[in-house]
């Protein structure tokens, strides 16, 4: 997995690319979120449009990120979820846990 990020309107946008399978991926995402929190940036949107696949460990990484941000007074929202990943979120009932938006702009606006 490759991970890039940028800021829009005070919201951090994370753009993972490839497969989220755990191992080093977990550390990369975890460290990035802790960096954001350390900088006082606690509003995060993860754009999942370039994620090809995610396993249960990948789902755990997202849940961990959500929990970490909420415990620090922030929130994490998902945008542009692919059909494969939306199916995975639905099967695991996590679709009810995460706020999910069709595009990054709507996810950003939801923080207002």
DSSP file (Angstrom, degrees, kcal/mol; ACC not computed):
  #  RESIDUE AA STRUCTURE BP1 BP2  ACC     N-H-->O    O-->H-N    N-H-->O    O-->H-N    TCO  KAPPA ALPHA  PHI   PSI    X-CA   Y-CA   Z-CA
    1    1 A X              0   0    0      0, 0.0     2,-0.4     0, 0.0    17,-0.2   0.000 360.0 360.0 360.0 135.3    0.0    0.0    0.0
    2    2 A X  E     -A   17   0A   0     15,-2.5    15,-2.5    13,-0.0     2,-0.4  -0.866 360.0-158.2-105.1 147.1    1.2    3.5   -0.8
    3    3 A X  E     +A   16   0A   0     -2,-0.4     2,-0.3    13,-0.2    13,-0.2  -0.981  14.5 171.8-132.5 123.7   -0.2    6.4    1.3
    4    4 A X  E     -A   15   0A   0     11,-1.3    11,-3.2    -2,-0.4     2,-0.3  -0.885   9.3-170.8-122.7 160.9   -0.3   10.0    0.3
    5    5 A X  E     +A   14   0A   0     -2,-0.3     2,-0.3     9,-0.2     9,-0.2  -0.992  11.1 169.6-148.9 155.0   -2.0   12.9    2.2
    6    6 A X  E     -A   13   0A   0      7,-1.7     7,-3.5    -2,-0.3     2,-0.4  -0.959  30.2-112.4-155.0 169.9   -3.0   16.5    1.8
    7    7 A X  E     +A   12   0A   0     -2,-0.3     2,-0.4     5,-0.2     5,-0.2  -0.899  24.7 179.3-114.1 136.8   -5.1   19.1    3.6
    8    8 A X  E >  S-A   11   0A   0      3,-2.8     3,-1.8    -2,-0.4    -2,-0.0  -0.965  73.6 -22.1-134.8 118.2   -8.3   20.7    2.4
    9    9 A X  T 3  S-     0   0    0     -2,-0.4     3,-0.1     1,-0.3    -1,-0.0   0.836 126.4 -49.1  55.4  37.9  -10.2   23.2    4.5
   10   10 A X  T 3  S+     0   0    0      1,-0.2     2,-0.5    31,-0.0    33,-0.3   0.524 116.8 112.5  80.9   5.1   -8.7   22.0    7.8
   11   11 A X  E <   -A    8   0A   0     -3,-1.8    -3,-2.8    31,-0.1     2,-0.4  -0.937  64.4-133.4-113.0 132.9   -9.4   18.4    7.0
   12   12 A X  E     -Ab   7  44A   0     31,-2.9    33,-2.8    -2,-0.5     2,-0.6  -0.717  17.1-155.1 -86.0 130.1   -6.7   15.9    6.3
   13   13 A X  E     -Ab   6  45A   0     -7,-3.5    -7,-1.7    -2,-0.4     2,-0.4  -0.927   5.4-163.3-108.1 121.0   -7.3   13.7    3.3
   14   14 A X  E     -Ab   5  46A   0     31,-3.1    33,-3.0    -2,-0.6     2,-0.5  -0.883   2.6-168.4-103.3 134.9   -5.5   10.3    3.2
   15   15 A X  E     -A    4   0A   0    -11,-3.2   -11,-1.3    -2,-0.4     2,-0.1  -0.771   4.7-172.7-126.0  86.1   -5.3    8.5   -0.1
   16   16 A X  E     -A    3   0A   0     -2,-0.5    34,-0.5    31,-0.4     2,-0.4  -0.489   7.4-161.9 -72.8 150.1   -4.2    4.9    0.3
   17   17 A X  E     +A    2   0A   0    -15,-2.5   -15,-2.5    -2,-0.1     2,-0.4  -0.999  50.4   8.8-136.9 133.5   -3.4    3.0   -3.0
   18   18 A X  E    S-e   51   0B   0     32,-2.4    34,-3.0    -2,-0.4    35,-1.0  -0.877 107.5 -15.6 108.0-134.5   -3.2   -0.7   -3.6
   19   19 A X  E     -e   53   0B   0     -2,-0.4     2,-0.8    33,-0.2    35,-0.2  -0.914  46.1-149.9-116.0 137.7   -4.1   -3.3   -1.0
   20   20 A X  E     +e   54   0B   0     33,-2.5    35,-1.7    -2,-0.4    38,-0.4  -0.897  38.7 145.8-106.3 104.6   -4.6   -2.8    2.7
   21   21 A X        -     0   0    0     -2,-0.8     2,-0.2     1,-0.4    36,-0.2   0.329  53.4-110.3-125.2   5.0   -3.6   -6.1    4.3
   22   22 A X  S >  S+     0   0    0     35,-0.1     3,-1.7     1,-0.1    -1,-0.4  -0.594  79.4  84.5  95.2-162.7   -2.0   -5.4    7.6
   23   23 A X  T >> S+     0   0    0      1,-0.3     4,-1.1    -2,-0.2     3,-0.8  -0.444 114.3   1.2  62.9-129.1    1.6   -5.8    8.5
   24   24 A X  H 3> S+     0   0    0      1,-0.2     4,-2.3     2,-0.2    -1,-0.3   0.805 129.7  65.6 -61.3 -28.6    3.6   -2.7    7.5
   25   25 A X  H <> S+     0   0    0     -3,-1.7     4,-2.3     1,-0.2     5,-0.3   0.902  98.1  53.4 -59.2 -41.1    0.4   -1.1    6.2
   26   26 A X  H <> S+     0   0    0     -3,-0.8     4,-2.4     1,-0.2    -1,-0.2   0.916 110.0  47.1 -60.5 -44.2   -1.0   -1.0    9.8
   27   27 A X  H  X S+     0   0    0     -4,-1.1     4,-2.9     2,-0.2     5,-0.3   0.909 110.5  51.9 -65.6 -43.4    2.1    0.8   11.0
   28   28 A X  H  X S+     0   0    0     -4,-2.3     4,-2.1     2,-0.2    -2,-0.2   0.945 115.3  40.4 -60.1 -49.9    2.1    3.4    8.2
   29   29 A X  H  X S+     0   0    0     -4,-2.3     4,-2.4     2,-0.2     5,-0.2   0.916 116.2  50.5 -67.0 -43.3   -1.6    4.4    8.7
   30   30 A X  H  X S+     0   0    0     -4,-2.4     4,-2.2    -5,-0.3    -2,-0.2   0.933 112.4  46.7 -59.5 -48.3   -1.3    4.3   12.5
   31   31 A X  H  X S+     0   0    0     -4,-2.9     4,-2.2     1,-0.2    -1,-0.2   0.896 111.1  52.4 -63.2 -40.2    1.8    6.5   12.5
   32   32 A X  H  X S+     0   0    0     -4,-2.1     4,-2.3    -5,-0.3    -1,-0.2   0.923 109.8  48.0 -63.0 -44.6    0.3    9.0   10.0
   33   33 A X  H  X S+     0   0    0     -4,-2.4     4,-2.5     1,-0.2    -1,-0.2   0.897 111.4  50.3 -64.2 -39.8   -2.9    9.4   12.2
   34   34 A X  H  X S+     0   0    0     -4,-2.2     4,-2.4     2,-0.2    -1,-0.2   0.864 108.4  53.2 -67.1 -34.8   -0.7    9.9   15.3
   35   35 A X  H  X S+     0   0    0     -4,-2.2     4,-1.4     2,-0.2    -2,-0.2   0.936 109.7  48.6 -61.1 -46.4    1.3   12.5   13.4
   36   36 A X  H  <>S+     0   0    0     -4,-2.3     5,-3.1     1,-0.2     3,-0.5   0.932 111.6  48.6 -59.0 -47.1   -1.9   14.3   12.5
   37   37 A X  H ><5S+     0   0    0     -4,-2.5     3,-1.7     1,-0.2    -1,-0.2   0.903 108.4  54.6 -61.7 -41.2   -3.2   14.2   16.1
   38   38 A X  H 3<5S+     0   0    0     -4,-2.4    -1,-0.2     1,-0.3    -2,-0.2   0.798 108.5  49.2 -61.3 -29.0    0.2   15.5   17.3
   39   39 A X  T 3<5S-     0   0    0     -4,-1.4    -1,-0.3    -3,-0.5    -2,-0.2   0.381 122.0-108.6 -89.4   2.9   -0.2   18.5   14.9
   40   40 A X  T < 5S+     0   0    0     -3,-1.7     2,-0.9     1,-0.2    -3,-0.2   0.659  77.8 134.8  78.3  16.0   -3.8   19.1   16.2
   41   41 A X      < +     0   0    0     -5,-3.1    -1,-0.2    -6,-0.2    -2,-0.2  -0.847  14.8 154.7-102.1 102.6   -5.3   17.8   13.0
   42   42 A X        +     0   0    0     -2,-0.9    33,-2.4    31,-0.1     2,-0.6   0.281  42.9  89.2-117.3   8.9   -8.1   15.6   14.1
   43   43 A X  E     + c   0  75A   0    -33,-0.3   -31,-2.9    31,-0.2     2,-0.4  -0.941  56.7 174.0-108.7 115.0  -10.5   15.6   11.1
   44   44 A X  E     -bc  12  76A   0     31,-2.2    33,-2.4    -2,-0.6     2,-0.4  -0.970  20.6-169.8-130.1 134.7   -9.6   12.9    8.7
   45   45 A X  E     -bc  13  77A   0    -33,-2.8   -31,-3.1    -2,-0.4     2,-0.7  -0.986  12.8-152.6-117.0 131.1  -11.1   11.6    5.5
   46   46 A X  E     -bc  14  78A   0     31,-2.8    33,-2.4    -2,-0.4     2,-0.8  -0.923   7.1-151.8-105.0 116.2   -9.8    8.4    3.9
   47   47 A X  E     - c   0  79A   0    -33,-3.0     3,-0.4    -2,-0.7   -31,-0.4  -0.780  14.8-178.5 -87.0 109.0  -10.4    8.3    0.1
   48   48 A X    >   +     0   0    0     31,-2.7     3,-1.6    -2,-0.8    34,-0.4   0.243  48.1 109.6 -95.7  13.4  -10.6    4.6   -0.7
   49   49 A X  T 3  S+     0   0    0      1,-0.3    -1,-0.2    30,-0.2    31,-0.1   0.746  82.2  43.9 -63.9 -23.8  -11.1    5.0   -4.5
   50   50 A X  T 3  S+     0   0    0    -34,-0.5   -32,-2.4    -3,-0.4     2,-0.7   0.255  84.8 110.2-106.7  12.4   -7.6    3.6   -5.2
   51   51 A X  E <   -e   18   0B   0     -3,-1.6   -32,-0.2   -34,-0.2    34,-0.2  -0.799  45.9-171.1 -90.4 119.6   -7.7    0.7   -2.8
   52   52 A X  E     -     0   0B   0    -34,-3.0     2,-0.3    -2,-0.7   -33,-0.2   0.866  65.6  -6.2 -77.3 -38.4   -8.0   -2.6   -4.8
   53   53 A X  E     -e   19   0B   0    -35,-1.0   -33,-2.5    31,-0.0     2,-0.3  -0.993  53.4-165.5-158.0 155.0   -8.6   -4.9   -1.8
   54   54 A X  E     -e   20   0B   0     -2,-0.3   -33,-0.2   -35,-0.2     2,-0.1  -0.987   9.6-159.0-146.0 134.8   -8.8   -5.0    1.9
   55   55 A X     >  -     0   0    0    -35,-1.7     4,-2.0    -2,-0.3     5,-0.2  -0.368  46.3 -82.2-101.4-172.2   -8.8   -8.0    4.3
   56   56 A X  H  > S+     0   0    0      1,-0.2     4,-2.1     2,-0.2     5,-0.1   0.839 131.0  55.0 -62.8 -32.0  -10.0   -8.2    7.9
   57   57 A X  H  > S+     0   0    0      2,-0.2     4,-1.9     1,-0.2    -1,-0.2   0.901 105.7  52.6 -65.8 -39.5   -6.7   -6.8    9.1
   58   58 A X  H  > S+     0   0    0    -38,-0.4     4,-1.8     2,-0.2    -2,-0.2   0.904 108.3  50.2 -60.7 -41.9   -7.3   -3.8    6.8
   59   59 A X  H  X S+     0   0    0     -4,-2.0     4,-2.5     1,-0.2    -1,-0.2   0.901 108.1  53.8 -61.6 -40.4  -10.8   -3.3    8.4
   60   60 A X  H  X S+     0   0    0     -4,-2.1     4,-2.7     1,-0.2    -1,-0.2   0.865 104.7  54.6 -61.2 -36.7   -9.1   -3.5   11.8
   61   61 A X  H  X S+     0   0    0     -4,-1.9     4,-2.3     2,-0.2    -1,-0.2   0.921 109.3  47.2 -63.0 -44.0   -6.7   -0.7   10.8
   62   62 A X  H  X S+     0   0    0     -4,-1.8     4,-2.5     2,-0.2    -2,-0.2   0.918 112.8  48.7 -63.7 -43.2   -9.7    1.5    9.8
   63   63 A X  H  X S+     0   0    0     -4,-2.5     4,-2.6     1,-0.2    -2,-0.2   0.916 110.9  50.7 -63.1 -42.7  -11.5    0.7   13.1
   64   64 A X  H  X S+     0   0    0     -4,-2.7     4,-2.7     1,-0.2    -1,-0.2   0.905 110.6  49.7 -60.5 -42.5   -8.3    1.5   15.1
   65   65 A X  H  X S+     0   0    0     -4,-2.3     4,-2.4     2,-0.2    -2,-0.2   0.913 111.1  48.9 -62.8 -43.4   -7.9    4.8   13.2
   66   66 A X  H  X S+     0   0    0     -4,-2.5     4,-2.5     2,-0.2    -2,-0.2   0.930 113.8  46.3 -61.1 -47.0  -11.5    5.7   13.9
   67   67 A X  H  X S+     0   0    0     -4,-2.6     4,-2.4     2,-0.2    -2,-0.2   0.920 111.7  51.2 -62.4 -45.7  -11.2    4.9   17.6
   68   68 A X  H  X S+     0   0    0     -4,-2.7     4,-0.8     1,-0.2    -1,-0.2   0.930 113.4  44.3 -58.8 -47.8   -7.9    6.7   18.0
   69   69 A X  H ><>S+     0   0    0     -4,-2.4     5,-3.3     1,-0.2     3,-0.7   0.921 113.3  49.8 -65.8 -43.6   -9.3    9.9   16.4
   70   70 A X  H ><5S+     0   0    0     -4,-2.5     3,-1.5     1,-0.3    -1,-0.2   0.872 107.4  54.6 -64.8 -36.0  -12.5    9.8   18.4
   71   71 A X  H 3<5S+     0   0    0     -4,-2.4    -1,-0.3     1,-0.3    -2,-0.2   0.716 109.9  48.9 -68.4 -19.1  -10.6    9.3   21.7
   72   72 A X  T <<5S-     0   0    0     -4,-0.8    -1,-0.3    -3,-0.7    -2,-0.2   0.137 128.1 -95.8-106.2  18.3   -8.6   12.4   20.8
   73   73 A X  T < 5S+     0   0    0     -3,-1.5    -3,-0.2     1,-0.2     2,-0.1   0.681  92.9  98.4  81.1  18.2  -11.7   14.6   20.0
   74   74 A X      < -     0   0    0     -5,-3.3     2,-0.3    -6,-0.2    -1,-0.2  -0.400  57.6-135.2-119.5-162.7  -11.6   14.0   16.3
   75   75 A X  E     -c   43   0A   0    -33,-2.4   -31,-2.2    -2,-0.1     2,-0.4  -0.988   1.8-143.8-156.5 159.0  -13.3   11.8   13.7
   76   76 A X  E     -c   44   0A   0     -2,-0.3    23,-0.5   -33,-0.2     2,-0.3  -0.995  19.3-176.8-129.1 131.6  -12.6    9.7   10.6
   77   77 A X  E     -cd  45  99A   0    -33,-2.4   -31,-2.8    -2,-0.4     2,-0.3  -0.922  18.4-130.5-128.6 154.0  -14.8    9.4    7.6
   78   78 A X  E     -cd  46 100A   0     21,-2.9    23,-2.4    -2,-0.3     2,-0.3  -0.792  21.4-173.2-106.0 146.8  -14.7    7.4    4.4
   79   79 A X  E     +cd  47 101A   0    -33,-2.4   -31,-2.7    -2,-0.3   -30,-0.2  -0.979  60.8   9.2-136.9 151.2  -15.1    8.7    0.9
   80   80 A X  S    S-     0   0    0     21,-1.9     2,-0.3    -2,-0.3    22,-0.1   0.877  74.0-170.9  52.1  47.9  -15.3    7.1   -2.6
   81   81 A X        -     0   0    0     20,-0.5    -1,-0.2    -3,-0.1   -32,-0.1  -0.530  19.0-125.6 -71.6 130.5  -15.6    3.5   -1.3
   82   82 A X     >  -     0   0    0    -34,-0.4     4,-2.8    -2,-0.3     5,-0.2  -0.287  22.2-108.0 -72.9 162.5  -15.3    1.0   -4.1
   83   83 A X  H  > S+     0   0    0      1,-0.2     4,-2.4     2,-0.2     5,-0.2   0.895 118.3  53.4 -58.6 -42.4  -18.0   -1.7   -4.6
   84   84 A X  H  > S+     0   0    0      1,-0.2     4,-1.7     2,-0.2    -1,-0.2   0.929 114.1  40.7 -59.1 -46.4  -15.7   -4.5   -3.3
   85   85 A X  H  > S+     0   0    0      2,-0.2     4,-2.6     1,-0.2    -2,-0.2   0.867 112.2  54.7 -74.8 -35.2  -14.9   -2.6   -0.1
   86   86 A X  H  X S+     0   0    0     -4,-2.8     4,-2.3     2,-0.2    -1,-0.2   0.903 107.7  51.5 -62.5 -39.1  -18.5   -1.4    0.4
   87   87 A X  H  X S+     0   0    0     -4,-2.4     4,-2.7    -5,-0.2    -2,-0.2   0.913 110.1  49.0 -61.5 -43.2  -19.6   -5.1    0.2
   88   88 A X  H  X S+     0   0    0     -4,-1.7     4,-1.9     1,-0.2     6,-0.3   0.901 111.5  49.0 -62.7 -42.8  -17.0   -6.0    2.8
   89   89 A X  H  <>S+     0   0    0     -4,-2.6     6,-1.7     2,-0.2     5,-1.3   0.867 112.8  48.7 -65.3 -36.2  -18.2   -3.1    5.1
   90   90 A X  H ><5S+     0   0    0     -4,-2.3     3,-1.2     4,-0.2    -2,-0.2   0.937 109.9  49.9 -69.3 -47.4  -21.8   -4.3    4.6
   91   91 A X  H 3<5S+     0   0    0     -4,-2.7    -2,-0.2     1,-0.3    -1,-0.2   0.882 116.0  42.7 -58.5 -40.2  -21.1   -7.9    5.4
   92   92 A X  T 3<5S-     0   0    0     -4,-1.9    -1,-0.3    -5,-0.2    -2,-0.2   0.443 109.6-124.2 -87.4  -0.3  -19.3   -7.0    8.6
   93   93 A X  T X 5S+     0   0    0     -3,-1.2     3,-1.1    -4,-0.3    -3,-0.2   0.594  77.8 123.9  65.2  13.0  -22.0   -4.4    9.5
   94   94 A X  G >>< +     0   0    0     -5,-1.3     4,-2.0    -6,-0.3     3,-1.3   0.619  51.2  83.1 -76.1 -11.2  -19.2   -1.8    9.7
   95   95 A X  G 34 S+     0   0    0     -6,-1.7    -1,-0.2     1,-0.3     5,-0.2   0.781  91.0  51.5 -60.6 -25.0  -21.2    0.3    7.1
   96   96 A X  G <4 S+     0   0    0     -3,-1.1    -1,-0.3    -7,-0.3    -2,-0.2   0.604 107.9  52.3 -86.0 -12.4  -23.2    1.5   10.2
   97   97 A X  T <4 S+     0   0    0     -3,-1.3     2,-0.3    -4,-0.2    -2,-0.2   0.852 104.2  58.0 -89.8 -40.6  -20.0    2.4   12.1
   98   98 A X  S  < S-     0   0    0     -4,-2.0     2,-0.5    -9,-0.1   -21,-0.1  -0.715  80.1-126.9 -96.0 140.3  -18.3    4.6    9.5
   99   99 A X  E     -d   77   0A   0    -23,-0.5   -21,-2.9    -2,-0.3     2,-0.4  -0.762  34.6-162.9 -78.8 129.0  -19.7    7.7    7.9
  100  100 A X  E     -d   78   0A   0     -2,-0.5     2,-0.3   -23,-0.2   -21,-0.2  -0.966   8.5-170.8-125.1 126.8  -19.4    7.0    4.2
  101  101 A X  E     -d   79   0A   0    -23,-2.4   -21,-1.9    -2,-0.4   -20,-0.5  -0.884  29.5-132.4-122.1 149.4  -19.6    9.7    1.4
  102  102 A X  S    S+     0   0    0     -2,-0.3     2,-0.3   -23,-0.2   -23,-0.1   0.783  92.5  16.5 -67.9 -28.1  -19.7    9.4   -2.4
  103  103 A X  S  > S-     0   0    0    -25,-0.1     4,-1.5     1,-0.1     5,-0.1  -0.954  76.0-113.9-145.1 163.9  -17.0   12.0   -2.8
  104  104 A X  H  > S+     0   0    0     -2,-0.3     4,-2.5     1,-0.2     5,-0.2   0.862 111.4  60.0 -65.6 -37.9  -14.3   13.8   -0.8
  105  105 A X  H  > S+     0   0    0      1,-0.2     4,-2.4     2,-0.2    -1,-0.2   0.915 106.1  46.3 -59.5 -45.3  -16.0   17.2   -1.0
  106  106 A X  H  > S+     0   0    0      1,-0.2     4,-1.6     2,-0.2    -1,-0.2   0.883 111.2  52.8 -65.3 -37.6  -19.1   15.9    0.8
  107  107 A X  H  < S+     0   0    0     -4,-1.5     4,-0.4     2,-0.2    -2,-0.2   0.910 110.3  47.9 -63.5 -41.8  -17.0   14.2    3.5
  108  108 A X  H >< S+     0   0    0     -4,-2.5     3,-1.6     1,-0.2     4,-0.3   0.935 110.2  51.7 -63.0 -46.6  -15.1   17.5    4.1
  109  109 A X  H >< S+     0   0    0     -4,-2.4     3,-1.8     1,-0.3    -1,-0.2   0.807  96.7  69.5 -61.1 -29.7  -18.4   19.5    4.3
  110  110 A X  T 3< S+     0   0    0     -4,-1.6    -1,-0.3     1,-0.3    -2,-0.2   0.691  89.6  63.1 -65.3 -17.4  -19.8   17.0    6.9
  111  111 A X  T <         0   0    0     -3,-1.6    -1,-0.3    -4,-0.4    -2,-0.2   0.646 360.0 360.0 -79.3 -15.4  -17.2   18.2    9.5
  112  112 A X    <         0   0    0     -3,-1.8    -1,-0.2    -4,-0.3    -2,-0.1   0.485 360.0 360.0 -70.6 360.0  -18.8   21.7    9.4
